[in-house]
Amino acid sequence: MGNPLSPILSDIYMRLFKRLNFPFYVRYVDDCFVLNDQNHQNLSLYLDIMNSVDPYIQFTYEVEHKNRLPFLDVLVVNSGEEFITTVYRKPFAVCLPPHSLSSHPSNQKLAAFKTYIYRALNICSTSEFLTSELNYLEAIDLDRGYSPGVIDSIYKKFTKLRILEKPSKSLKNLVVLPFYPKVSFQIAKVLKSLNFSIVFSPVNKVEFTDLNDPIDSFNSWGIYKISYQCCLSYVGQTKRALRNRLEEHAYYVKNQDYRSAIFKHSWTFDHNFKLSSAEVIQNVFRISI
């Protein structure tokens, strides 16, 4: 994985198994869907052949249970006369689109529901399955604080687009704006009047410092070290800027405060600590939320 040749080599490897005598065989990358005889004879033999090619690449299989078998995000149901399909979700899957009160453009908040509905229209092969899926999305819609008619409105727009077959609009004079409530809409209104196409981009809520930048020890915090005139060093920890902590150490020495380990060493051995040698040896990453 990660090598440019990986997809090609994976495809070549999987093509080796087209020689196996399955009545029906399709796959997506390394996920295979096959039809076999009713008693599942020879499945163990096929699996042994597939696993004998490379000891580090091992396959497993799953047979249908109660006439149902998931394949990727599709649940295939064997009705006895034909196969019908609906949307499949793993038991632990969580469907949580952005909340209606989240600080995102409305079109971005509704994009998740559009994706779910588009998937349902393409996967559900019967009206019963489609209705069931739309009811499920309606419950999610209400739980996330949206109005009851959102799912129905998106569904109607999709069905109208399929009938009319409108070509997709190309975005000309595209401008990407960071999204700030109210302000971004006002700027977008002006730009649209000038024939610009507007796309909103969410603002990052979490920022990390660039670890490649040099660290200013005196303005950082964490584990720090101060060297004495001798070969010994003092190691401490601070949650504030090192500059402030060093001022405290200097104050303790000046006022002969025995609570300070640095003063005790300086007084006992007549050594001065080197303020300029202080440095943070384990920096704490700065996170702003």
N, C-alpha and C positions, 0 to 999 in steps of 0.2 A: 504494500500500500504506500502511496505517496510518490511512487516512481512514474514517470510519464508512460512507461511501457506496461504498467500494471493492468490497465483495462484491456489492452490488446492480448496480453498473455493469459489473463483470466478468461477472456472470450474463447481463445484457442483451446485452453484446457477443458472448458465446459463443452465445447463442440465434440470432444472425444466421445461423449456419452450419447450422441445422436444415433450411434450404431446399435444401442440397446433396443431390443425388440418390444417397445411399448406400443400399445394401440393408439395412444395419443400422448404427445410430449411437447410441452412449451416451457419456457423459462424466462426469467428476468434476472440478468446477471447470474447469481449462483442459486437463486430460488427457483425450483423446478415444480411443475404441476403435471402429473401424469395420470393416465387412466390405466387400470390393470383389471385382471379378472376379479370376479365377485369375492372369491375366497382369499384374495391377496397372495396367491401362490407366486413363488419365485422372487418376492420382494427382498428377502434376506440374501438371495443369490445376487440380485442386482446390486444391493448395497455392498456386498463383499467385493464385487468387481470394481465399483467406484472407489472404495476405500483402499484397494490394493495398488492403485497407481502411485500414490505418494503417501507415506505414513504420517506426514505432517498436515495433510488435507483430508479431513474425515467428514463424512456426511451422516446425517440422521434423517429419519423420515417420520411422518405423521399420517395416519390414516383417518378417514372421515369418521366422525362420531355423531350418531343420531342424524345421519345423512347430511352432515355439515362439515365443511373443511375450510379454514381461513387460508388465503393466499395473498400475501402482502396486506393491503388494506381492503381487500375484497373477501366477503364471506360467500362461498359457493354452496348452494343448497341443492341437493339431489332430490328432485320431486318424484323420481321414478320414471318420468317420461322425458324430462329435460332438466337442464341446469339453470337455476335462477340465482341472481346475485343481489347483494346488498352491502352496505358499508360495514366494515369490521373494525372494532376497537378492542385493543387488549384490555383485560379485566382491570388493570391498574392504570389505564390511560386517563388523563385529566384534561378536560376540554374547558379551558379558561381564556376566552378572548379578553381584551382590555375592558375594564369597567367603564360604564357610561360616563362616570365623573372623572376619569383619568385625563390628564392634560395632554391630549393628542388631537390632531385634526379629526373631524368626524368621519371623513372618508377612510382614514387609516384605522379607526376603531371598528368600522364596519367591514373592513377588508377580510378579516378572519371569517365572518359569517358568509361573505360572498364565496370564499374558498370552500367552506363546508357545503354550501348549497350547490356549487358547481360540481363538487365531487359526488354529491348525492344524485344529481341529474345524470351523471355519466356512469354511475355504478349500479344504482337501483334499477332492476330490470322489470319490476312490477309496480303498479300504482299503490299496492298495499305497503310494500317496503318503502317507497318514496314518502308516503304519508306518515309512516312511523318515524322515519328519519327527520322529517320536517317538524313533527311534534316534539322530538327530542331537542332539536335546535331551538324551538320556541321556549322550552323550559330553561335552557341555558341562557337564552336572550333575556327572559324575565329575571333570572337569578343575578345577572350582571347589570341590572338596572335599566335596561332598554324598554321602549314602549312595546306593547303586544303586537303591533302591526309590522314590525321591522322585517321579520322573516318572510312574511307573506308578500311584502312590498318588493324585497329583493328577488324572490322567486318569480313574481310576475314580470319583473324587468328582464330576467334571464330568458323566460319563455318567449317574451316579445322579441328579444334580440335574435333568438333562434329562428323565429318565423320570418322576421324582416331581413335577417342576415346582413346587418349593417357592417360595413368595413370599419376596422379600428382606426381611430383618429391619430394621426401622427402629431407629436408635440413639437411645435415650432416656436422658436425664440424662448426656449425653456429657461426658467429661472428657479433655482432651488433656494427656498427661504427657511431659516431656522424657525421652528414653531414656538411662538409666544402668544398666549391667548389675547384676543382683541387686537393687539398691535400688528400681528402678522396678517390678519384678515383685512385690516385697513390698508396695509401696503399692497397686498395682493389685489385689492379692488382697484387701486390706481394703476398697477401694472397690467391688469386685464384690460382696462380701458385703452391701453397702448398696444394691445394685441400681443401680449406676452402670455405664455403658458406657465402656470405656477404649480410647483410641487413643494409640499412642506416636508421638512426633515426634523425629526424629534431631536431635542437638545439633550446631550449627554448629562445624566444625573450623577454619574460616578466618574471621577478623574483620578488618574494615577500620575505620579511624577515620572519623568523620563529617566529610567535607570542608567542611561548612557551619559546623562549630564553629570559634570563633576559635583560632588557633594560639598557644600560649605559647612564644615564641622561646627563652627561657632554659632550657626543659625539652625543646626539640626539637634535632634535629641535621640536618646537611646543609651547604649552602653558606651562609656567614654573612659579615656585613660589620660593620666597626668604623670609626667616623668619628673623625678627628683634629680638633684645634682649627682647623686650616687646612681647605681645601676638599678635601683628599685623603682616601681611605678605604683600609682594609686589607680584602682579601677572602680568606677561607680556607675550609677544609673540615674538618669533624670528624665522627667516627662516634659520638661520645658527646654527652651533653647540653651545650649551649652554655655553661651555667653553669660546668661543670667546665673547659671549655677557656679561659674568661675568667680563671678563677683561675690557670691556668698562665701566661697572658700577664702577669698582674699579678705573679706570682712572678719571671718572667724580667726584667721591668723593675726590680723591687725589687733583684734580685741582679745587675743589669747584665750579663745574659747576652747575648753578641753573636750567639748562634744565633737570637735572636728578631728578626724584621724590624721588629716594633713598637718594640722597644727601640732598634734602630739609628736609626729615624726620630726617636724621642723625644730621643735623645742628640744627634743631628746638628743638629736644627732647634729643639731645646728646646720641643717640642710635647708635650702630654699627650693620650693617647687617651681618648675618652669611653666609659667602661664602660657607662653607661646607654643609650648610643645603639646598642649592639650588637643585631643582629637576624638571624634566619635568613631569607635571601631565597629559598632554594629548599629547601622542607621535604622530608624523606624520609618516605614513607608507612609507618606502622607496621603490620606484619602479624604476628599471633600464630597459630602453628600448634600 
